[in-house]
Amino acid sequence: MANTSGGTGLQLRSTVKKDGILELSLTTIATPEPKPEEVIVRIDASPINPSDQGLLFGGADMSTAKASGTADHPVVTANISPAAMKAMAGRLDQSLPVGNEGLGWSSGRGPLRQRKR
């Protein structure tokens, strides 16, 4: 199996800004070299579950959403009310990855991984 690390991928990120703005973005991230006992999985699909929505939307009023950015790196911003901002104090100005499930295929492996049949 060829090791395809060293490339990049896209990750959905959610940031609550101190000024009361939610920013959703697709961010390019580097694919790290796998450790000897690790594999790289190329994610082809990922659901957004109800449990992901709190992190994703951060209490924002999505009726105020505005799109910007580019086709490859879109950005969506929306206002967060002062009341909702009180609950967001622990995540201000932190760009957080959204989602924890996915469907994908192994696209690389560390040197100690052995194929199991």
Phi and psi restraints in degrees (range 20) as a CNS / XPLOR table:
assign (resid 1 and name C) (resid 2 and name N)
       (resid 2 and name CA) (resid 2 and name C) 1.0 -73.1 20.0 2
assign (resid 2 and name N) (resid 2 and name CA)
       (resid 2 and name C) (resid 3 and name N) 1.0 144.9 20.0 2
assign (resid 2 and name C) (resid 3 and name N)
       (resid 3 and name CA) (resid 3 and name C) 1.0 -90.4 20.0 2
assign (resid 3 and name N) (resid 3 and name CA)
       (resid 3 and name C) (resid 4 and name N) 1.0 117.3 20.0 2
assign (resid 3 and name C) (resid 4 and name N)
       (resid 4 and name CA) (resid 4 and name C) 1.0 -106.3 20.0 2
assign (resid 4 and name N) (resid 4 and name CA)
       (resid 4 and name C) (resid 5 and name N) 1.0 23.6 20.0 2
assign (resid 4 and name C) (resid 5 and name N)
       (resid 5 and name CA) (resid 5 and name C) 1.0 -72.1 20.0 2
assign (resid 5 and name N) (resid 5 and name CA)
       (resid 5 and name C) (resid 6 and name N) 1.0 174.6 20.0 2
assign (resid 5 and name C) (resid 6 and name N)
       (resid 6 and name CA) (resid 6 and name C) 1.0 89.3 20.0 2
assign (resid 6 and name N) (resid 6 and name CA)
       (resid 6 and name C) (resid 7 and name N) 1.0 -3.2 20.0 2
assign (resid 6 and name C) (resid 7 and name N)
       (resid 7 and name CA) (resid 7 and name C) 1.0 -92.8 20.0 2
assign (resid 7 and name N) (resid 7 and name CA)
       (resid 7 and name C) (resid 8 and name N) 1.0 -160.6 20.0 2
assign (resid 7 and name C) (resid 8 and name N)
       (resid 8 and name CA) (resid 8 and name C) 1.0 -133.4 20.0 2
assign (resid 8 and name N) (resid 8 and name CA)
       (resid 8 and name C) (resid 9 and name N) 1.0 164.9 20.0 2
assign (resid 8 and name C) (resid 9 and name N)
       (resid 9 and name CA) (resid 9 and name C) 1.0 -146.4 20.0 2
assign (resid 9 and name N) (resid 9 and name CA)
       (resid 9 and name C) (resid 10 and name N) 1.0 175.8 20.0 2
assign (resid 9 and name C) (resid 10 and name N)
       (resid 10 and name CA) (resid 10 and name C) 1.0 -107.3 20.0 2
assign (resid 10 and name N) (resid 10 and name CA)
       (resid 10 and name C) (resid 11 and name N) 1.0 143.4 20.0 2
assign (resid 10 and name C) (resid 11 and name N)
       (resid 11 and name CA) (resid 11 and name C) 1.0 -133.9 20.0 2
assign (resid 11 and name N) (resid 11 and name CA)
       (resid 11 and name C) (resid 12 and name N) 1.0 133.1 20.0 2
assign (resid 11 and name C) (resid 12 and name N)
       (resid 12 and name CA) (resid 12 and name C) 1.0 -76.2 20.0 2
assign (resid 12 and name N) (resid 12 and name CA)
       (resid 12 and name C) (resid 13 and name N) 1.0 125.7 20.0 2
assign (resid 12 and name C) (resid 13 and name N)
       (resid 13 and name CA) (resid 13 and name C) 1.0 -124.8 20.0 2
assign (resid 13 and name N) (resid 13 and name CA)
       (resid 13 and name C) (resid 14 and name N) 1.0 148.7 20.0 2
assign (resid 13 and name C) (resid 14 and name N)
       (resid 14 and name CA) (resid 14 and name C) 1.0 -128.7 20.0 2
assign (resid 14 and name N) (resid 14 and name CA)
       (resid 14 and name C) (resid 15 and name N) 1.0 126.9 20.0 2
assign (resid 14 and name C) (resid 15 and name N)
       (resid 15 and name CA) (resid 15 and name C) 1.0 -129.2 20.0 2
assign (resid 15 and name N) (resid 15 and name CA)
       (resid 15 and name C) (resid 16 and name N) 1.0 128.0 20.0 2
assign (resid 15 and name C) (resid 16 and name N)
       (resid 16 and name CA) (resid 16 and name C) 1.0 -98.1 20.0 2
assign (resid 16 and name N) (resid 16 and name CA)
       (resid 16 and name C) (resid 17 and name N) 1.0 114.3 20.0 2
assign (resid 16 and name C) (resid 17 and name N)
       (resid 17 and name CA) (resid 17 and name C) 1.0 -84.2 20.0 2
assign (resid 17 and name N) (resid 17 and name CA)
       (resid 17 and name C) (resid 18 and name N) 1.0 150.9 20.0 2
assign (resid 17 and name C) (resid 18 and name N)
       (resid 18 and name CA) (resid 18 and name C) 1.0 -59.3 20.0 2
assign (resid 18 and name N) (resid 18 and name CA)
       (resid 18 and name C) (resid 19 and name N) 1.0 -24.9 20.0 2
assign (resid 18 and name C) (resid 19 and name N)
       (resid 19 and name CA) (resid 19 and name C) 1.0 -85.4 20.0 2
assign (resid 19 and name N) (resid 19 and name CA)
       (resid 19 and name C) (resid 20 and name N) 1.0 12.3 20.0 2
assign (resid 19 and name C) (resid 20 and name N)
       (resid 20 and name CA) (resid 20 and name C) 1.0 83.6 20.0 2
assign (resid 20 and name N) (resid 20 and name CA)
       (resid 20 and name C) (resid 21 and name N) 1.0 28.3 20.0 2
assign (resid 20 and name C) (resid 21 and name N)
       (resid 21 and name CA) (resid 21 and name C) 1.0 -118.2 20.0 2
assign (resid 21 and name N) (resid 21 and name CA)
       (resid 21 and name C) (resid 22 and name N) 1.0 133.1 20.0 2
assign (resid 21 and name C) (resid 22 and name N)
       (resid 22 and name CA) (resid 22 and name C) 1.0 -90.1 20.0 2
assign (resid 22 and name N) (resid 22 and name CA)
       (resid 22 and name C) (resid 23 and name N) 1.0 136.1 20.0 2
assign (resid 22 and name C) (resid 23 and name N)
       (resid 23 and name CA) (resid 23 and name C) 1.0 -124.7 20.0 2
assign (resid 23 and name N) (resid 23 and name CA)
       (resid 23 and name C) (resid 24 and name N) 1.0 121.0 20.0 2
assign (resid 23 and name C) (resid 24 and name N)
       (resid 24 and name CA) (resid 24 and name C) 1.0 -106.0 20.0 2
assign (resid 24 and name N) (resid 24 and name CA)
       (resid 24 and name C) (resid 25 and name N) 1.0 136.1 20.0 2
assign (resid 24 and name C) (resid 25 and name N)
       (resid 25 and name CA) (resid 25 and name C) 1.0 -150.4 20.0 2
assign (resid 25 and name N) (resid 25 and name CA)
       (resid 25 and name C) (resid 26 and name N) 1.0 156.0 20.0 2
assign (resid 25 and name C) (resid 26 and name N)
       (resid 26 and name CA) (resid 26 and name C) 1.0 -100.3 20.0 2
assign (resid 26 and name N) (resid 26 and name CA)
       (resid 26 and name C) (resid 27 and name N) 1.0 119.1 20.0 2
assign (resid 26 and name C) (resid 27 and name N)
       (resid 27 and name CA) (resid 27 and name C) 1.0 -114.8 20.0 2
assign (resid 27 and name N) (resid 27 and name CA)
       (resid 27 and name C) (resid 28 and name N) 1.0 136.4 20.0 2
assign (resid 27 and name C) (resid 28 and name N)
       (resid 28 and name CA) (resid 28 and name C) 1.0 -75.8 20.0 2
assign (resid 28 and name N) (resid 28 and name CA)
       (resid 28 and name C) (resid 29 and name N) 1.0 129.3 20.0 2
assign (resid 28 and name C) (resid 29 and name N)
       (resid 29 and name CA) (resid 29 and name C) 1.0 -126.8 20.0 2
assign (resid 29 and name N) (resid 29 and name CA)
       (resid 29 and name C) (resid 30 and name N) 1.0 150.6 20.0 2
assign (resid 29 and name C) (resid 30 and name N)
       (resid 30 and name CA) (resid 30 and name C) 1.0 -77.3 20.0 2
assign (resid 30 and name N) (resid 30 and name CA)
       (resid 30 and name C) (resid 31 and name N) 1.0 144.9 20.0 2
assign (resid 30 and name C) (resid 31 and name N)
       (resid 31 and name CA) (resid 31 and name C) 1.0 -91.5 20.0 2
assign (resid 31 and name N) (resid 31 and name CA)
       (resid 31 and name C) (resid 32 and name N) 1.0 114.6 20.0 2
assign (resid 31 and name C) (resid 32 and name N)
       (resid 32 and name CA) (resid 32 and name C) 1.0 -73.4 20.0 2
assign (resid 32 and name N) (resid 32 and name CA)
       (resid 32 and name C) (resid 33 and name N) 1.0 158.6 20.0 2
assign (resid 32 and name C) (resid 33 and name N)
       (resid 33 and name CA) (resid 33 and name C) 1.0 -65.3 20.0 2
assign (resid 33 and name N) (resid 33 and name CA)
       (resid 33 and name C) (resid 34 and name N) 1.0 135.3 20.0 2
assign (resid 33 and name C) (resid 34 and name N)
       (resid 34 and name CA) (resid 34 and name C) 1.0 -72.7 20.0 2
assign (resid 34 and name N) (resid 34 and name CA)
       (resid 34 and name C) (resid 35 and name N) 1.0 144.9 20.0 2
assign (resid 34 and name C) (resid 35 and name N)
       (resid 35 and name CA) (resid 35 and name C) 1.0 -68.8 20.0 2
assign (resid 35 and name N) (resid 35 and name CA)
       (resid 35 and name C) (resid 36 and name N) 1.0 166.3 20.0 2
assign (resid 35 and name C) (resid 36 and name N)
       (resid 36 and name CA) (resid 36 and name C) 1.0 -53.2 20.0 2
assign (resid 36 and name N) (resid 36 and name CA)
       (resid 36 and name C) (resid 37 and name N) 1.0 -34.6 20.0 2
assign (resid 36 and name C) (resid 37 and name N)
       (resid 37 and name CA) (resid 37 and name C) 1.0 -99.9 20.0 2
assign (resid 37 and name N) (resid 37 and name CA)
       (resid 37 and name C) (resid 38 and name N) 1.0 13.4 20.0 2
assign (resid 37 and name C) (resid 38 and name N)
       (resid 38 and name CA) (resid 38 and name C) 1.0 -110.8 20.0 2
assign (resid 38 and name N) (resid 38 and name CA)
       (resid 38 and name C) (resid 39 and name N) 1.0 161.6 20.0 2
assign (resid 38 and name C) (resid 39 and name N)
       (resid 39 and name CA) (resid 39 and name C) 1.0 -124.8 20.0 2
assign (resid 39 and name N) (resid 39 and name CA)
       (resid 39 and name C) (resid 40 and name N) 1.0 158.8 20.0 2
assign (resid 39 and name C) (resid 40 and name N)
       (resid 40 and name CA) (resid 40 and name C) 1.0 -102.0 20.0 2
assign (resid 40 and name N) (resid 40 and name CA)
       (resid 40 and name C) (resid 41 and name N) 1.0 132.5 20.0 2
assign (resid 40 and name C) (resid 41 and name N)
       (resid 41 and name CA) (resid 41 and name C) 1.0 -117.0 20.0 2
assign (resid 41 and name N) (resid 41 and name CA)
       (resid 41 and name C) (resid 42 and name N) 1.0 122.3 20.0 2
assign (resid 41 and name C) (resid 42 and name N)
       (resid 42 and name CA) (resid 42 and name C) 1.0 -82.8 20.0 2
assign (resid 42 and name N) (resid 42 and name CA)
       (resid 42 and name C) (resid 43 and name N) 1.0 116.3 20.0 2
assign (resid 42 and name C) (resid 43 and name N)
       (resid 43 and name CA) (resid 43 and name C) 1.0 -83.2 20.0 2
assign (resid 43 and name N) (resid 43 and name CA)
       (resid 43 and name C) (resid 44 and name N) 1.0 123.7 20.0 2
assign (resid 43 and name C) (resid 44 and name N)
       (resid 44 and name CA) (resid 44 and name C) 1.0 -100.4 20.0 2
assign (resid 44 and name N) (resid 44 and name CA)
       (resid 44 and name C) (resid 45 and name N) 1.0 -23.5 20.0 2
assign (resid 44 and name C) (resid 45 and name N)
       (resid 45 and name CA) (resid 45 and name C) 1.0 -154.4 20.0 2
assign (resid 45 and name N) (resid 45 and name CA)
       (resid 45 and name C) (resid 46 and name N) 1.0 147.9 20.0 2
assign (resid 45 and name C) (resid 46 and name N)
       (resid 46 and name CA) (resid 46 and name C) 1.0 -150.2 20.0 2
assign (resid 46 and name N) (resid 46 and name CA)
       (resid 46 and name C) (resid 47 and name N) 1.0 129.2 20.0 2
assign (resid 46 and name C) (resid 47 and name N)
       (resid 47 and name CA) (resid 47 and name C) 1.0 -80.7 20.0 2
assign (resid 47 and name N) (resid 47 and name CA)
       (resid 47 and name C) (resid 48 and name N) 1.0 159.4 20.0 2
assign (resid 47 and name C) (resid 48 and name N)
       (resid 48 and name CA) (resid 48 and name C) 1.0 -109.5 20.0 2
assign (resid 48 and name N) (resid 48 and name CA)
       (resid 48 and name C) (resid 49 and name N) 1.0 104.8 20.0 2
assign (resid 48 and name C) (resid 49 and name N)
       (resid 49 and name CA) (resid 49 and name C) 1.0 -85.2 20.0 2
assign (resid 49 and name N) (resid 49 and name CA)
       (resid 49 and name C) (resid 50 and name N) 1.0 161.1 20.0 2
assign (resid 49 and name C) (resid 50 and name N)
       (resid 50 and name CA) (resid 50 and name C) 1.0 -54.1 20.0 2
assign (resid 50 and name N) (resid 50 and name CA)
       (resid 50 and name C) (resid 51 and name N) 1.0 -34.2 20.0 2
assign (resid 50 and name C) (resid 51 and name N)
       (resid 51 and name CA) (resid 51 and name C) 1.0 -69.1 20.0 2
assign (resid 51 and name N) (resid 51 and name CA)
       (resid 51 and name C) (resid 52 and name N) 1.0 -20.1 20.0 2
assign (resid 51 and name C) (resid 52 and name N)
       (resid 52 and name CA) (resid 52 and name C) 1.0 -81.0 20.0 2
assign (resid 52 and name N) (resid 52 and name CA)
       (resid 52 and name C) (resid 53 and name N) 1.0 -19.6 20.0 2
assign (resid 52 and name C) (resid 53 and name N)
       (resid 53 and name CA) (resid 53 and name C) 1.0 -67.9 20.0 2
assign (resid 53 and name N) (resid 53 and name CA)
       (resid 53 and name C) (resid 54 and name N) 1.0 -32.4 20.0 2
assign (resid 53 and name C) (resid 54 and name N)
       (resid 54 and name CA) (resid 54 and name C) 1.0 -61.7 20.0 2
assign (resid 54 and name N) (resid 54 and name CA)
       (resid 54 and name C) (resid 55 and name N) 1.0 -46.4 20.0 2
assign (resid 54 and name C) (resid 55 and name N)
       (resid 55 and name CA) (resid 55 and name C) 1.0 -68.2 20.0 2
assign (resid 55 and name N) (resid 55 and name CA)
       (resid 55 and name C) (resid 56 and name N) 1.0 -42.8 20.0 2
assign (resid 55 and name C) (resid 56 and name N)
       (resid 56 and name CA) (resid 56 and name C) 1.0 -61.9 20.0 2
assign (resid 56 and name N) (resid 56 and name CA)
       (resid 56 and name C) (resid 57 and name N) 1.0 -51.2 20.0 2
assign (resid 56 and name C) (resid 57 and name N)
       (resid 57 and name CA) (resid 57 and name C) 1.0 -94.7 20.0 2
assign (resid 57 and name N) (resid 57 and name CA)
       (resid 57 and name C) (resid 58 and name N) 1.0 -16.5 20.0 2
assign (resid 57 and name C) (resid 58 and name N)
       (resid 58 and name CA) (resid 58 and name C) 1.0 50.7 20.0 2
assign (resid 58 and name N) (resid 58 and name CA)
       (resid 58 and name C) (resid 59 and name N) 1.0 33.6 20.0 2
assign (resid 58 and name C) (resid 59 and name N)
       (resid 59 and name CA) (resid 59 and name C) 1.0 76.6 20.0 2
assign (resid 59 and name N) (resid 59 and name CA)
       (resid 59 and name C) (resid 60 and name N) 1.0 10.3 20.0 2
assign (resid 59 and name C) (resid 60 and name N)
       (resid 60 and name CA) (resid 60 and name C) 1.0 -73.1 20.0 2
assign (resid 60 and name N) (resid 60 and name CA)
       (resid 60 and name C) (resid 61 and name N) 1.0 153.3 20.0 2
assign (resid 60 and name C) (resid 61 and name N)
       (resid 61 and name CA) (resid 61 and name C) 1.0 -86.8 20.0 2
assign (resid 61 and name N) (resid 61 and name CA)
       (resid 61 and name C) (resid 62 and name N) 1.0 98.5 20.0 2
assign (resid 61 and name C) (resid 62 and name N)
       (resid 62 and name CA) (resid 62 and name C) 1.0 -70.2 20.0 2
assign (resid 62 and name N) (resid 62 and name CA)
       (resid 62 and name C) (resid 63 and name N) 1.0 -9.3 20.0 2
assign (resid 62 and name C) (resid 63 and name N)
       (resid 63 and name CA) (resid 63 and name C) 1.0 -71.0 20.0 2
assign (resid 63 and name N) (resid 63 and name CA)
       (resid 63 and name C) (resid 64 and name N) 1.0 -12.6 20.0 2
assign (resid 63 and name C) (resid 64 and name N)
       (resid 64 and name CA) (resid 64 and name C) 1.0 -98.9 20.0 2
assign (resid 64 and name N) (resid 64 and name CA)
       (resid 64 and name C) (resid 65 and name N) 1.0 7.6 20.0 2
assign (resid 64 and name C) (resid 65 and name N)
       (resid 65 and name CA) (resid 65 and name C) 1.0 -62.4 20.0 2
assign (resid 65 and name N) (resid 65 and name CA)
       (resid 65 and name C) (resid 66 and name N) 1.0 140.3 20.0 2
assign (resid 65 and name C) (resid 66 and name N)
       (resid 66 and name CA) (resid 66 and name C) 1.0 -133.1 20.0 2
assign (resid 66 and name N) (resid 66 and name CA)
       (resid 66 and name C) (resid 67 and name N) 1.0 135.3 20.0 2
assign (resid 66 and name C) (resid 67 and name N)
       (resid 67 and name CA) (resid 67 and name C) 1.0 -96.5 20.0 2
assign (resid 67 and name N) (resid 67 and name CA)
       (resid 67 and name C) (resid 68 and name N) 1.0 143.9 20.0 2
assign (resid 67 and name C) (resid 68 and name N)
       (resid 68 and name CA) (resid 68 and name C) 1.0 -152.6 20.0 2
assign (resid 68 and name N) (resid 68 and name CA)
       (resid 68 and name C) (resid 69 and name N) 1.0 -161.9 20.0 2
assign (resid 68 and name C) (resid 69 and name N)
       (resid 69 and name CA) (resid 69 and name C) 1.0 81.6 20.0 2
assign (resid 69 and name N) (resid 69 and name CA)
       (resid 69 and name C) (resid 70 and name N) 1.0 -156.4 20.0 2
assign (resid 69 and name C) (resid 70 and name N)
       (resid 70 and name CA) (resid 70 and name C) 1.0 -118.6 20.0 2
assign (resid 70 and name N) (resid 70 and name CA)
       (resid 70 and name C) (resid 71 and name N) 1.0 173.8 20.0 2
assign (resid 70 and name C) (resid 71 and name N)
       (resid 71 and name CA) (resid 71 and name C) 1.0 -62.8 20.0 2
assign (resid 71 and name N) (resid 71 and name CA)
       (resid 71 and name C) (resid 72 and name N) 1.0 -35.5 20.0 2
assign (resid 71 and name C) (resid 72 and name N)
       (resid 72 and name CA) (resid 72 and name C) 1.0 -81.6 20.0 2
assign (resid 72 and name N) (resid 72 and name CA)
       (resid 72 and name C) (resid 73 and name N) 1.0 -26.7 20.0 2
assign (resid 72 and name C) (resid 73 and name N)
       (resid 73 and name CA) (resid 73 and name C) 1.0 -136.3 20.0 2
assign (resid 73 and name N) (resid 73 and name CA)
       (resid 73 and name C) (resid 74 and name N) 1.0 69.9 20.0 2
assign (resid 73 and name C) (resid 74 and name N)
       (resid 74 and name CA) (resid 74 and name C) 1.0 -69.9 20.0 2
assign (resid 74 and name N) (resid 74 and name CA)
       (resid 74 and name C) (resid 75 and name N) 1.0 153.4 20.0 2
assign (resid 74 and name C) (resid 75 and name N)
       (resid 75 and name CA) (resid 75 and name C) 1.0 -132.8 20.0 2
assign (resid 75 and name N) (resid 75 and name CA)
       (resid 75 and name C) (resid 76 and name N) 1.0 135.1 20.0 2
assign (resid 75 and name C) (resid 76 and name N)
       (resid 76 and name CA) (resid 76 and name C) 1.0 -121.9 20.0 2
assign (resid 76 and name N) (resid 76 and name CA)
       (resid 76 and name C) (resid 77 and name N) 1.0 131.1 20.0 2
assign (resid 76 and name C) (resid 77 and name N)
       (resid 77 and name CA) (resid 77 and name C) 1.0 -120.7 20.0 2
assign (resid 77 and name N) (resid 77 and name CA)
       (resid 77 and name C) (resid 78 and name N) 1.0 151.5 20.0 2
assign (resid 77 and name C) (resid 78 and name N)
       (resid 78 and name CA) (resid 78 and name C) 1.0 -152.8 20.0 2
assign (resid 78 and name N) (resid 78 and name CA)
       (resid 78 and name C) (resid 79 and name N) 1.0 154.1 20.0 2
assign (resid 78 and name C) (resid 79 and name N)
       (resid 79 and name CA) (resid 79 and name C) 1.0 -80.0 20.0 2
assign (resid 79 and name N) (resid 79 and name CA)
       (resid 79 and name C) (resid 80 and name N) 1.0 145.8 20.0 2
assign (resid 79 and name C) (resid 80 and name N)
       (resid 80 and name CA) (resid 80 and name C) 1.0 -118.0 20.0 2
assign (resid 80 and name N) (resid 80 and name CA)
       (resid 80 and name C) (resid 81 and name N) 1.0 129.7 20.0 2
assign (resid 80 and name C) (resid 81 and name N)
       (resid 81 and name CA) (resid 81 and name C) 1.0 -67.7 20.0 2
assign (resid 81 and name N) (resid 81 and name CA)
       (resid 81 and name C) (resid 82 and name N) 1.0 154.8 20.0 2
assign (resid 81 and name C) (resid 82 and name N)
       (resid 82 and name CA) (resid 82 and name C) 1.0 -56.3 20.0 2
assign (resid 82 and name N) (resid 82 and name CA)
       (resid 82 and name C) (resid 83 and name N) 1.0 -36.9 20.0 2
assign (resid 82 and name C) (resid 83 and name N)
       (resid 83 and name CA) (resid 83 and name C) 1.0 -64.1 20.0 2
assign (resid 83 and name N) (resid 83 and name CA)
       (resid 83 and name C) (resid 84 and name N) 1.0 -42.8 20.0 2
assign (resid 83 and name C) (resid 84 and name N)
       (resid 84 and name CA) (resid 84 and name C) 1.0 -70.0 20.0 2
assign (resid 84 and name N) (resid 84 and name CA)
       (resid 84 and name C) (resid 85 and name N) 1.0 -30.7 20.0 2
assign (resid 84 and name C) (resid 85 and name N)
       (resid 85 and name CA) (resid 85 and name C) 1.0 -62.5 20.0 2
assign (resid 85 and name N) (resid 85 and name CA)
       (resid 85 and name C) (resid 86 and name N) 1.0 -28.5 20.0 2
assign (resid 85 and name C) (resid 86 and name N)
       (resid 86 and name CA) (resid 86 and name C) 1.0 -59.4 20.0 2
assign (resid 86 and name N) (resid 86 and name CA)
       (resid 86 and name C) (resid 87 and name N) 1.0 -36.0 20.0 2
assign (resid 86 and name C) (resid 87 and name N)
       (resid 87 and name CA) (resid 87 and name C) 1.0 -78.8 20.0 2
assign (resid 87 and name N) (resid 87 and name CA)
       (resid 87 and name C) (resid 88 and name N) 1.0 -11.5 20.0 2
assign (resid 87 and name C) (resid 88 and name N)
       (resid 88 and name CA) (resid 88 and name C) 1.0 -98.8 20.0 2
assign (resid 88 and name N) (resid 88 and name CA)
       (resid 88 and name C) (resid 89 and name N) 1.0 4.4 20.0 2
assign (resid 88 and name C) (resid 89 and name N)
       (resid 89 and name CA) (resid 89 and name C) 1.0 -54.1 20.0 2
assign (resid 89 and name N) (resid 89 and name CA)
       (resid 89 and name C) (resid 90 and name N) 1.0 -34.8 20.0 2
assign (resid 89 and name C) (resid 90 and name N)
       (resid 90 and name CA) (resid 90 and name C) 1.0 -76.6 20.0 2
assign (resid 90 and name N) (resid 90 and name CA)
       (resid 90 and name C) (resid 91 and name N) 1.0 -6.5 20.0 2
assign (resid 90 and name C) (resid 91 and name N)
       (resid 91 and name CA) (resid 91 and name C) 1.0 -128.3 20.0 2
assign (resid 91 and name N) (resid 91 and name CA)
       (resid 91 and name C) (resid 92 and name N) 1.0 17.1 20.0 2
assign (resid 91 and name C) (resid 92 and name N)
       (resid 92 and name CA) (resid 92 and name C) 1.0 -60.6 20.0 2
assign (resid 92 and name N) (resid 92 and name CA)
       (resid 92 and name C) (resid 93 and name N) 1.0 133.7 20.0 2
assign (resid 92 and name C) (resid 93 and name N)
       (resid 93 and name CA) (resid 93 and name C) 1.0 56.8 20.0 2
assign (resid 93 and name N) (resid 93 and name CA)
       (resid 93 and name C) (resid 94 and name N) 1.0 26.0 20.0 2
assign (resid 93 and name C) (resid 94 and name N)
       (resid 94 and name CA) (resid 94 and name C) 1.0 -108.3 20.0 2
assign (resid 94 and name N) (resid 94 and name CA)
       (resid 94 and name C) (resid 95 and name N) 1.0 120.9 20.0 2
assign (resid 94 and name C) (resid 95 and name N)
       (resid 95 and name CA) (resid 95 and name C) 1.0 -80.7 20.0 2
assign (resid 95 and name N) (resid 95 and name CA)
       (resid 95 and name C) (resid 96 and name N) 1.0 109.0 20.0 2
assign (resid 95 and name C) (resid 96 and name N)
       (resid 96 and name CA) (resid 96 and name C) 1.0 -109.5 20.0 2
assign (resid 96 and name N) (resid 96 and name CA)
       (resid 96 and name C) (resid 97 and name N) 1.0 136.5 20.0 2
assign (resid 96 and name C) (resid 97 and name N)
       (resid 97 and name CA) (resid 97 and name C) 1.0 -71.9 20.0 2
assign (resid 97 and name N) (resid 97 and name CA)
       (resid 97 and name C) (resid 98 and name N) 1.0 142.4 20.0 2
assign (resid 97 and name C) (resid 98 and name N)
       (resid 98 and name CA) (resid 98 and name C) 1.0 -107.1 20.0 2
assign (resid 98 and name N) (resid 98 and name CA)
       (resid 98 and name C) (resid 99 and name N) 1.0 136.6 20.0 2
assign (resid 98 and name C) (resid 99 and name N)
       (resid 99 and name CA) (resid 99 and name C) 1.0 96.8 20.0 2
assign (resid 99 and name N) (resid 99 and name CA)
       (resid 99 and name C) (resid 100 and name N) 1.0 151.6 20.0 2
assign (resid 99 and name C) (resid 100 and name N)
       (resid 100 and name CA) (resid 100 and name C) 1.0 -142.9 20.0 2
assign (resid 100 and name N) (resid 100 and name CA)
       (resid 100 and name C) (resid 101 and name N) 1.0 14.6 20.0 2
assign (resid 100 and name C) (resid 101 and name N)
       (resid 101 and name CA) (resid 101 and name C) 1.0 -130.4 20.0 2
assign (resid 101 and name N) (resid 101 and name CA)
       (resid 101 and name C) (resid 102 and name N) 1.0 155.3 20.0 2
assign (resid 101 and name C) (resid 102 and name N)
       (resid 102 and name CA) (resid 102 and name C) 1.0 -171.6 20.0 2
assign (resid 102 and name N) (resid 102 and name CA)
       (resid 102 and name C) (resid 103 and name N) 1.0 166.4 20.0 2
assign (resid 102 and name C) (resid 103 and name N)
       (resid 103 and name CA) (resid 103 and name C) 1.0 -117.3 20.0 2
assign (resid 103 and name N) (resid 103 and name CA)
       (resid 103 and name C) (resid 104 and name N) 1.0 128.6 20.0 2
assign (resid 103 and name C) (resid 104 and name N)
       (resid 104 and name CA) (resid 104 and name C) 1.0 -161.6 20.0 2
assign (resid 104 and name N) (resid 104 and name CA)
       (resid 104 and name C) (resid 105 and name N) 1.0 -174.4 20.0 2
assign (resid 104 and name C) (resid 105 and name N)
       (resid 105 and name CA) (resid 105 and name C) 1.0 -130.3 20.0 2
assign (resid 105 and name N) (resid 105 and name CA)
       (resid 105 and name C) (resid 106 and name N) 1.0 145.4 20.0 2
assign (resid 105 and name C) (resid 106 and name N)
       (resid 106 and name CA) (resid 106 and name C) 1.0 -66.5 20.0 2
assign (resid 106 and name N) (resid 106 and name CA)
       (resid 106 and name C) (resid 107 and name N) 1.0 127.6 20.0 2
assign (resid 106 and name C) (resid 107 and name N)
       (resid 107 and name CA) (resid 107 and name C) 1.0 -122.5 20.0 2
assign (resid 107 and name N) (resid 107 and name CA)
       (resid 107 and name C) (resid 108 and name N) 1.0 3.2 20.0 2
assign (resid 107 and name C) (resid 108 and name N)
       (resid 108 and name CA) (resid 108 and name C) 1.0 -176.5 20.0 2
assign (resid 108 and name N) (resid 108 and name CA)
       (resid 108 and name C) (resid 109 and name N) 1.0 162.1 20.0 2
assign (resid 108 and name C) (resid 109 and name N)
       (resid 109 and name CA) (resid 109 and name C) 1.0 -149.8 20.0 2
assign (resid 109 and name N) (resid 109 and name CA)
       (resid 109 and name C) (resid 110 and name N) 1.0 156.5 20.0 2
assign (resid 109 and name C) (resid 110 and name N)
       (resid 110 and name CA) (resid 110 and name C) 1.0 -75.5 20.0 2
assign (resid 110 and name N) (resid 110 and name CA)
       (resid 110 and name C) (resid 111 and name N) 1.0 166.2 20.0 2
assign (resid 110 and name C) (resid 111 and name N)
       (resid 111 and name CA) (resid 111 and name C) 1.0 -66.6 20.0 2
assign (resid 111 and name N) (resid 111 and name CA)
       (resid 111 and name C) (resid 112 and name N) 1.0 -21.2 20.0 2
assign (resid 111 and name C) (resid 112 and name N)
       (resid 112 and name CA) (resid 112 and name C) 1.0 -94.5 20.0 2
assign (resid 112 and name N) (resid 112 and name CA)
       (resid 112 and name C) (resid 113 and name N) 1.0 -6.9 20.0 2
assign (resid 112 and name C) (resid 113 and name N)
       (resid 113 and name CA) (resid 113 and name C) 1.0 -70.3 20.0 2
assign (resid 113 and name N) (resid 113 and name CA)
       (resid 113 and name C) (resid 114 and name N) 1.0 130.2 20.0 2
assign (resid 113 and name C) (resid 114 and name N)
       (resid 114 and name CA) (resid 114 and name C) 1.0 -114.1 20.0 2
assign (resid 114 and name N) (resid 114 and name CA)
       (resid 114 and name C) (resid 115 and name N) 1.0 144.0 20.0 2
assign (resid 114 and name C) (resid 115 and name N)
       (resid 115 and name CA) (resid 115 and name C) 1.0 -69.3 20.0 2
assign (resid 115 and name N) (resid 115 and name CA)
       (resid 115 and name C) (resid 116 and name N) 1.0 131.8 20.0 2
assign (resid 115 and name C) (resid 116 and name N)
       (resid 116 and name CA) (resid 116 and name C) 1.0 -107.9 20.0 2
assign (resid 116 and name N) (resid 116 and name CA)
       (resid 116 and name C) (resid 117 and name N) 1.0 137.7 20.0 2
